[in-house]
């Protein structure tokens, strides 16, 4: 495994910036329209990119992991975020709506089967989509695995990771009265859905900063100040999904259905020092999935942009193009 002295050095593994050949708004019902774009080769190997969050939105950087001479790259903003409308809306916005949206995109674009590429929440969604539609998935490429379980939420929002980042955790707790700090997701929920837009933004910023602060292995613990509209959508959607346990029926929903992916191969790229989605989940997933190839990146955290993670994802897509 190569060593990277800085994030900048990872750029050599990424492909040149791409411009989409197709942009559209797709009406998916329930009052939602989602932004969809395509770039790369029109008749190439289809790959759909599932962004994280929920609520993160897709970005131009996400196009750069795929050789545009080989892949037909499909990106979209999930309900309520990015360029999708209405912004920050949680009504008609569940995991199962998103799974249906992915299928509607596939059918609308006339794609039979595709590679599904997702990180963090995008990995969660990729696994659930794959389990519901295994015949439509050629390969799953996952980064920073999140299985949408209570122990994972307890780790990040219940004080687990706070043992490593007590100062950053204190900043996350600080806006919440002490009496409510026993359930930070619920405490933030009351404020992110207060109906007062100014208050929602005020609390969306520390919610977003908490996650951003711990994304990279070289983090200083400072998450920065996200733009108001982005922070509000990101925080509301994440909180909405997490307070509802991802709208899944049981605790180990994903691992309990891995038999559905018995014939679907996968690549898992996981940062060894991922503070947001610890490696235990990726390890559990790989153990229950004979078709998985787990690539543990020695000096890396959670972010897609981590040099070792970027390198391994590009290499994974190169390997798939040769199959």
C-alpha positions as CSV (number, residue, x, y, z in Angstrom):
1,X,0.0,0.0,0.0
2,X,1.4,3.4,-1.0
3,X,2.0,6.0,1.6
4,X,0.7,9.6,1.1
5,X,2.4,12.6,2.6
6,X,-0.6,14.8,1.9
7,X,-4.1,14.7,0.6
8,X,-3.0,16.6,-2.5
9,X,-0.9,13.5,-3.6
10,X,-4.1,11.5,-4.0
11,X,-5.1,13.6,-7.0
12,X,-2.9,11.6,-9.2
13,X,-5.2,8.6,-8.7
14,X,-8.3,10.6,-9.7
15,X,-9.6,11.2,-13.2
16,X,-9.9,14.7,-14.7
17,X,-13.0,16.7,-13.8
18,X,-16.0,15.8,-16.0
19,X,-19.0,17.7,-17.2
20,X,-22.3,15.9,-17.3
21,X,-23.8,15.1,-20.7
22,X,-27.3,14.9,-19.1
23,X,-28.9,16.8,-16.3
24,X,-32.6,16.4,-15.3
25,X,-35.1,16.7,-12.6
26,X,-37.0,13.5,-12.1
27,X,-40.5,13.6,-10.5
28,X,-40.5,10.7,-8.0
29,X,-43.9,11.4,-6.4
30,X,-44.9,12.5,-2.9
31,X,-44.1,16.1,-4.0
32,X,-40.4,15.4,-4.5
33,X,-38.3,16.0,-7.6
34,X,-34.7,14.7,-7.5
35,X,-31.7,16.0,-9.5
36,X,-30.0,13.3,-11.7
37,X,-26.9,13.7,-13.9
38,X,-24.9,11.4,-16.2
39,X,-21.3,11.8,-17.4
40,X,-18.6,9.7,-18.9
41,X,-19.3,7.3,-21.7
42,X,-22.9,7.1,-22.9
43,X,-22.6,3.4,-23.7
44,X,-20.2,2.6,-20.9
45,X,-20.5,0.3,-17.8
46,X,-23.2,1.9,-15.7
47,X,-22.4,2.9,-12.2
48,X,-24.7,4.8,-9.8
49,X,-23.2,6.8,-7.0
50,X,-25.0,7.0,-3.7
51,X,-23.9,9.9,-1.5
52,X,-23.7,10.0,2.3
53,X,-25.5,11.7,5.0
54,X,-28.4,11.2,4.7
55,X,-28.6,14.7,3.3
56,X,-25.1,15.2,2.0
57,X,-25.9,15.6,-1.7
58,X,-23.6,14.7,-4.6
59,X,-20.7,16.8,-5.8
60,X,-18.5,17.1,-8.9
61,X,-15.6,15.4,-7.1
62,X,-17.6,12.2,-6.9
63,X,-17.4,11.9,-10.7
64,X,-13.6,11.6,-10.6
65,X,-13.4,8.0,-9.3
66,X,-14.4,6.5,-12.7
67,X,-12.6,6.3,-16.0
68,X,-14.9,8.4,-18.3
69,X,-13.8,6.3,-21.3
70,X,-15.2,3.2,-19.6
71,X,-18.0,4.1,-17.2
72,X,-21.4,5.7,-17.6
73,X,-21.6,7.6,-14.3
74,X,-25.0,8.4,-12.7
75,X,-25.2,10.7,-9.7
76,X,-28.2,12.1,-8.0
77,X,-29.2,14.1,-5.0
78,X,-31.4,12.1,-2.7
79,X,-34.8,13.5,-1.6
80,X,-34.6,16.8,0.3
81,X,-31.0,17.7,-0.4
82,X,-28.6,19.1,-2.9
83,X,-30.5,20.3,-6.0
84,X,-33.5,18.1,-5.3
85,X,-36.8,19.8,-4.2
86,X,-38.3,20.6,-1.8
87,X,-35.1,21.3,0.1
88,X,-34.7,19.9,3.6
89,X,-38.1,18.2,3.4
90,X,-38.6,15.0,5.4
91,X,-42.2,14.2,4.5
92,X,-42.3,11.2,2.1
93,X,-38.6,10.7,2.8
94,X,-37.6,7.3,4.1
95,X,-35.1,4.6,3.1
96,X,-37.8,2.8,1.2
97,X,-38.6,5.9,-0.8
98,X,-34.9,6.2,-1.7
99,X,-34.7,2.5,-2.8
100,X,-37.7,3.1,-5.1
101,X,-36.1,6.3,-6.4
102,X,-32.9,4.4,-7.4
103,X,-35.1,1.9,-9.3
104,X,-37.0,4.6,-11.0
105,X,-33.7,6.2,-12.1
106,X,-32.5,2.9,-13.5
107,X,-35.7,2.3,-15.4
108,X,-35.9,5.9,-16.7
109,X,-32.3,5.7,-18.0
110,X,-32.9,2.3,-19.6
111,X,-30.2,0.6,-17.6
112,X,-30.5,-3.2,-17.1
113,X,-27.8,-3.8,-14.4
114,X,-25.3,-1.5,-12.8
115,X,-22.4,-1.1,-10.3
116,X,-23.6,0.5,-7.1
117,X,-21.0,2.7,-5.4
118,X,-21.7,4.2,-2.0
119,X,-20.0,5.5,1.1
120,X,-21.2,5.9,4.7
121,X,-25.0,6.3,4.5
122,X,-24.5,5.6,0.8
123,X,-23.1,2.2,1.7
124,X,-26.1,1.6,3.9
125,X,-28.4,2.5,1.1
126,X,-26.4,0.5,-1.5
127,X,-26.7,-2.7,0.7
128,X,-30.4,-2.3,1.2
129,X,-31.0,-1.5,-2.5
130,X,-28.9,-4.5,-3.4
131,X,-30.9,-6.8,-1.1
132,X,-34.1,-5.6,-2.6
133,X,-33.0,-5.8,-6.2
134,X,-30.0,-8.2,-6.4
135,X,-30.7,-9.0,-10.0
136,X,-30.0,-5.4,-10.9
137,X,-26.6,-5.2,-9.2
138,X,-23.3,-6.2,-11.0
139,X,-21.1,-5.3,-8.0
140,X,-21.3,-3.3,-4.8
141,X,-18.4,-0.9,-4.0
142,X,-18.7,0.4,-0.4
143,X,-16.7,2.8,1.6
144,X,-16.9,3.6,5.3
145,X,-19.5,1.0,6.2
146,X,-22.6,2.0,8.3
147,X,-25.1,-0.7,9.0
148,X,-27.7,1.6,10.6
149,X,-27.7,-0.1,14.0
150,X,-28.2,1.3,17.5
151,X,-24.6,0.5,18.7
152,X,-23.3,2.6,15.8
153,X,-25.6,5.5,16.7
154,X,-24.6,5.2,20.4
155,X,-20.9,5.3,19.4
156,X,-21.3,8.6,17.5
157,X,-24.1,10.3,19.3
158,X,-24.1,8.6,22.7
159,X,-20.6,9.4,23.9
160,X,-18.5,6.5,22.5
161,X,-16.3,8.5,20.2
162,X,-16.3,11.3,22.8
163,X,-13.7,9.4,24.7
164,X,-11.3,10.2,21.9
165,X,-12.6,13.7,21.1
166,X,-13.8,15.1,24.5
167,X,-13.2,18.7,23.5
168,X,-15.1,18.4,20.1
169,X,-17.9,16.5,21.9
170,X,-18.2,19.3,24.4
171,X,-18.8,21.7,21.6
172,X,-21.5,19.5,20.2
173,X,-23.2,19.2,23.6
174,X,-22.8,22.8,24.5
175,X,-26.0,24.2,22.8
176,X,-28.1,21.5,24.6
177,X,-29.3,21.9,28.2
178,X,-27.6,19.4,30.5
179,X,-30.9,17.8,31.4
180,X,-31.4,16.7,27.7
181,X,-27.9,15.5,27.0
182,X,-28.8,11.8,27.7
183,X,-30.3,11.6,24.2
184,X,-28.6,14.0,21.9
185,X,-30.4,12.8,18.8
186,X,-33.8,13.6,20.4
187,X,-32.6,16.9,21.9
188,X,-31.4,18.1,18.5
189,X,-34.5,16.8,16.9
190,X,-36.7,19.1,18.9
191,X,-34.8,22.1,17.7
192,X,-34.2,21.0,14.1
193,X,-37.9,20.6,13.6
194,X,-39.1,23.5,15.7
195,X,-40.7,25.3,12.7
196,X,-38.5,28.3,13.4
197,X,-36.1,28.4,10.5
198,X,-33.6,30.6,12.3
199,X,-33.5,28.2,15.2
200,X,-33.2,25.2,12.9
201,X,-30.2,26.7,11.2
202,X,-28.6,27.6,14.6
203,X,-28.7,24.0,15.7
204,X,-28.0,22.5,12.2
205,X,-24.6,24.1,12.2
206,X,-23.1,22.3,15.3
207,X,-24.8,19.1,14.2
208,X,-23.0,19.2,10.9
209,X,-19.8,20.5,12.4
210,X,-19.6,17.5,14.8
211,X,-19.5,15.0,11.9
212,X,-17.3,17.1,9.6
213,X,-14.8,17.5,12.4
214,X,-14.1,13.8,12.7
215,X,-14.0,12.9,9.0
216,X,-10.3,12.6,8.4
217,X,-7.5,10.8,10.1
218,X,-5.5,14.1,10.4
219,X,-8.5,16.1,11.8
220,X,-7.9,18.9,14.3
221,X,-11.4,18.4,15.7
222,X,-12.7,21.6,14.2
223,X,-15.6,21.1,11.8
224,X,-15.9,24.5,10.2
225,X,-19.0,26.5,9.4
226,X,-21.2,25.0,6.7
227,X,-23.5,27.2,4.6
228,X,-26.9,27.6,6.3
229,X,-29.0,25.9,3.6
230,X,-26.6,22.9,3.4
231,X,-26.4,22.5,7.1
232,X,-30.1,22.7,7.6
233,X,-30.8,20.0,5.0
234,X,-27.9,17.8,6.2
235,X,-28.8,18.0,9.9
236,X,-32.6,17.6,9.4
237,X,-32.3,14.6,7.1
238,X,-29.7,12.8,9.2
239,X,-31.6,13.4,12.4
240,X,-34.9,12.3,10.7
241,X,-33.4,9.0,9.6
242,X,-31.5,8.4,12.8
243,X,-34.4,9.1,15.2
244,X,-36.4,6.6,13.1
245,X,-33.7,3.9,13.1
246,X,-33.4,4.2,9.3
247,X,-37.0,3.1,8.9
248,X,-35.8,-0.5,9.2
249,X,-37.8,-3.2,10.8
250,X,-35.2,-4.8,13.0
251,X,-31.8,-4.0,14.6
252,X,-29.7,-6.1,12.2
253,X,-31.8,-5.6,9.2
254,X,-28.9,-5.6,6.8
255,X,-26.8,-8.5,8.2
256,X,-30.0,-10.6,8.6
257,X,-30.6,-10.4,4.8
258,X,-27.1,-11.0,3.5
259,X,-28.3,-14.3,1.9
260,X,-30.0,-12.0,-0.7
261,X,-26.5,-10.9,-1.8
262,X,-25.1,-14.4,-2.1
263,X,-24.5,-14.0,-5.8
264,X,-23.5,-10.4,-5.8
265,X,-19.8,-9.6,-5.3
266,X,-18.6,-6.6,-3.4
267,X,-15.6,-4.5,-2.6
268,X,-15.4,-2.8,0.9
269,X,-12.9,0.0,1.4
270,X,-12.6,0.9,5.1
271,X,-10.4,3.4,7.0
272,X,-8.7,1.7,9.9
273,X,-9.1,4.9,12.0
274,X,-12.6,5.8,10.9
275,X,-14.1,7.6,13.9
276,X,-17.6,8.0,12.4
277,X,-18.2,4.5,11.1
278,X,-15.7,2.3,13.0
279,X,-14.1,-0.7,11.2
280,X,-16.1,-3.2,13.3
281,X,-19.1,-2.8,11.0
282,X,-17.1,-3.4,7.9
283,X,-15.5,-6.5,9.5
284,X,-18.9,-7.9,10.5
285,X,-20.3,-7.3,7.0
286,X,-17.3,-9.0,5.3
287,X,-17.7,-12.0,7.6
288,X,-21.3,-12.5,6.6
289,X,-20.6,-11.9,2.9
290,X,-18.5,-14.6,1.1
291,X,-18.4,-12.5,-2.1
292,X,-16.8,-9.5,-0.4
293,X,-13.3,-8.2,-0.7
294,X,-12.4,-6.1,2.4
295,X,-9.6,-3.6,1.9
296,X,-8.6,-2.1,5.2
297,X,-6.7,1.2,4.7
298,X,-4.0,1.5,7.4
299,X,-3.8,5.3,7.9
300,X,-7.2,6.6,7.0
301,X,-10.4,7.9,8.5
302,X,-13.8,8.2,7.1
303,X,-13.8,10.7,4.2
304,X,-14.0,9.8,0.6
305,X,-11.1,12.2,0.0
306,X,-8.7,10.4,2.3
307,X,-5.7,9.6,0.0
308,X,-5.5,5.9,0.7
309,X,-9.3,5.6,0.3
310,X,-9.3,7.5,-2.9
311,X,-6.5,5.4,-4.3
312,X,-8.2,2.1,-3.4
313,X,-11.6,3.1,-4.8
314,X,-10.0,4.1,-8.1
315,X,-8.1,0.8,-8.2
316,X,-11.3,-1.1,-7.4
317,X,-13.1,0.6,-10.4
318,X,-10.2,-0.2,-12.6
319,X,-10.3,-3.9,-11.6
320,X,-14.0,-4.0,-12.3
321,X,-13.5,-2.6,-15.8
322,X,-11.3,-5.5,-16.7
323,X,-13.7,-8.2,-15.6
